[in-house]
Amino acid sequence: MKNNKFVAMVLIPSFLFLFIFSIFPLFYGLGISLFDYNPSNSVQPFLGLANYKKMFQDEIFYKSVKNTLIFCIVAVTGNIVITLFLAEIISVLPSKGMKTFFRMILFIPCIAPMVGTALIWKYGIIGTRGGLLNEILKALGKAPKNWGLTTWQMMLIIIIFTLWADIGYNVVLFTAGIEGVPGEFDEAAKIDGAGPVRRFLSIRLPLMGRTFAFVAIMTMANYFQMFAQFRVFVPGGGQNDSAMVLTNYIYRTSFTQFNMGYASCIATALFLIVFAVAMVQNRMMRADWSYE
């Protein structure tokens, strides 16, 4: 009985916190999506499903969905490939101090403010005047570019920035996953004549399926919600909305156009997309949680 009281005392505040800051805002936003909601107006007309009908006829919404999917697929794939490679390299270093040093170096961009580093990249690397990329183009005898007016190049720059700023987390997770694989499996494969690449692909990677599944699902969910770098690099969505993603479109619709009912409708669509992708990934990446 005492144990039940202790469990209740611990769990009830957590559930209250979850309800107040997660569940209630979710359903509140869903309710707002049914209204022509503007906090500056005294009357909020009920629209029913009109906002959803408008969303399915909105070309910018479809372009935002496409750009979000492209960004997530390319960035998540690049993140996992790069971090797996770096984690494997770090795991074979002979010294524990060297492993800690390289993990720390890679993790430093993760603790830096995203907005601050994005501003440095925007003006110090891709800036029209004095930016590193344009200085390189000048040295090669080519005219400088206004990267903010490019299409796929701007999206590529944002993806590269995101990978630079975020790979440290997954390097740490994958390193822990690789080091958690029992060494006798690797040793047995080595005795059988398997090379380092074969041992990684056939032994280590399958046995760290739980870590891989967790990293893939969390990274995909996180990248669908990326906002800061898009707001800094292309606050208007880029040339012809070529870099407009759902989060930036939600912000523009709600806080620039003050159409918060329609913005909540788009946010609901984003939630459903993330939920569906996470469920599909979870089903596809069911991991064996034992090494037996």
N, C-alpha and C positions, 0 to 999 in steps of 0.2 A: 504493500500500500504506500509506504514511504517512497519507494522507487518510482511509483506511478505519479506521485505528487511532484517529485523532482523533475521527471521527464516533462510533465505538463508545464511546470514553471519555466523550463528551458525552451520548449517548443512554442508555447503560446505567443511570447513576444516576437519570435521569428515569423510566425504565421501572420501576426498583425502587421509587421513591417512589410512582408510580402504582399499582403492585401492592399495596404495603403499606398505603396509606391509602385506596385506592378499590376495587380489584378484590377483594382479600381480605376486607375488611369486608362487601362486597356478598354474596359467597357464604357467608360466615360467618353473616350475618343470615338468609339463605335456609335454611341448615341449622338455625339456632335455631328457625325457624318450624315445624319438624317435631317440636318437643319441648315439653313442659310445663316451660319453662325458668324457673328462679328461682335467682339466684346465692346466695341464703341457704340453699338446700337442697343436701344432699350428693348426692342422687339426682335426675336429670333424666329423667322417664319419656318414652319415645318415643311420640308420638301419630300419626305419619304425617300424613295430610291432615285430621285432625280440626279443627285450628285454621282451616283454609280453609273447611271446612264450616260451622263456627261463624260465620265472618266473613260468609258469604253469607246467614246467618239473623239477622244483627245489625242492628237498626233504626238504632242510633246510627251504625254504619258507613255505611249508605246516606245518612243525613242529613248525615254529615260529607263524603261524596263530593259531594252536591248543593251544600252550602254552599261547598266548595272550588271547584267549577266556577263557581258564581255569582260568588264573589269574584274568581276569575281572569278570567272573561270581562268583567265590568264594569270591574275595575281595570286590566286590560291595555288594553282598548279606550279607557278614559279617559286612561290614561297616554300612549298613542300619539297620540291626537287632540290632547291638550294640549301635549305636547312638540313635535309637528310644528308646531303654531301658534306656540308660543314661539320655536322655532328659526327659523322663517321670518321672524318679526318681528325677531329679533336679527340675522339675516343681512343685512337691508336697512338696518341702522343705518349712518350715514355714517362713524363713527369706530371704529377698531380698539379704542381704549381703552374706549369705551362697550360694545362687544361683550364684551370681557373682563370688564368690571364686572358686567354683567347675568348672564353665565354663572357668575361667581363667587358672586353673590348666590343664584342658584337652586341652586348646588351645595353651599352651606353645610349644609343639612339632611342631605345624604348622608353627610357626614363626622362628624355627631353620632351618639353611641351610640343605637341604636334603642330600647333599654330605657329610657334616660334621657328621651328625648323623649316616649316613650309614657306614662311616668309623669307628665310635665308635662301632657300632654293629658288624662290620666285624672282628675287632681285639679285642674288649673287651668282646664280648658275644659269638661269634662263632669261635673265633680264635683257631687255632690248639694248640698253646702253651699259656696257661694262660687265655683262653677264659672261660667265665662263664659256658657255657653248658658243656665243657669238664671237668671243675673242678667238676661239679655236677656228671658227669659220673664217675670220679675218686673216688669221695666220695661213690658212689654206687658200687665200685669195678669193673667197666667196663672200657674197653680201650677207650682212646680218639679217636675222629673221625676227619677226614679232611672234614668238611661240604661242602667245595667247590667241592668235588668229589662225593657228593651224588646226587641223582636224585630228587625224589619228595620231600625229606626233605628240599632241598635247596629252592625249590619253596615255600614250606610252610613257611620257615623262612622269605622269602622276603614278602610274604603276611602278616605275623604277623607284620613285621616292617612297612609295608605300612599302616596297620590299626592303629598302634601306632602313626605314624607320621601324620595321616590325619583325624582322627575321630573328632578332635576339631571343624573343620568347620561345619560339619553336625550336631553336637550336638547343636551348636549355632542356626543353622537354624531350626532344629526340635523343640528346646525349644521355639523359637519365634512362630513357627506354632502352637504348643500346647497351648501356652498362648493366642494366637489370637482366639481360639475357644470360642464362647460365653459361659459363665459359666452356664447360665440357662438350657442348654441342659444336662450338666453333673448333675446338681442339680435335674432335673426332673427324670433322670435315677436312681439317688441315692435314691430318694423317692420311686421309683417303686421297689426297692430292688436289683438293679444291683450292683455287686461287682466291685472293682477297675479294675480288668482285663477285665471284660465284658464291663465296661464303656469305657475303652480305645479302645478296639477292635471294639465296636459297635457305639460309639459316637465320640470320639476324632479323631481316625485314619481316618474314612471316611470324616470327616469335614475338615481335613487338607490335602485333596487330592491335592490341588494346590502345597503346600510345598513338599509333597511326590514326585509328578511328577517332579518338578524342581530339587530336590536333586538327584533322580534316574537318570535322563537324564544327568545332569552335571557331576555326579560322574562317570558314565559309560564312557562318552566322555573323561574325565580327565584320567581315569585309562587305557584306550586304548593307551594313549600317555605317560604313565609313562616310564621314561628312567634312571634317575640318580641312583636309587637303583640297577637296573640291571647292569648298567655299573660298579658300585662299587663292588657289591657282586660277579658277574660272568661276567667279561668283555669279556670272550671268549664264553659265552653262557652256561657254565656249562658242566658237564659230558655228552658226546654224545648230546650236544645242548639241554639238558633237561630243561634248563631255558632260552633258546633263545627266545626273543620276537621280534616283528616286529621293534620296535624302535631301539633296540640294533643291529639287523641285518642290518637295514638301515645305522646306524653309521659305522658298520664294513665294509660294502660294499663300502661306499663312502669315508671314511677317512682312512681306513687301506688298502683296495684293490684299492682305487682310481677309482672305476668303478661307477661314479656318474650318468651315464645314467641309469644303472640297478637299482641303489639305488633310483632314482627318480621314476622308474617304481613301485618299492615296496612301496614307499611313496604314490603313487597314489592309490594303492590297499588298503593301510591303511585308506586313506581318504574316499574311497568308503565304506569300512566296517563300519567306525565310522558313516558316514552319514546314511547308511542303518539302523544301530542299533538305532540311534537317532530318525529316522522317525518312526520305528516300535514302539519304546517306547512311542513316542509322541502320536501315534494313540491309543495305548493300555491304556495309562494313561491320557486320556482326563478328566480333572477335572472340577467339577461344581464350578464355581467361586463365588457362593453365598451360604448363609446359609439358604435361604428361602425354 
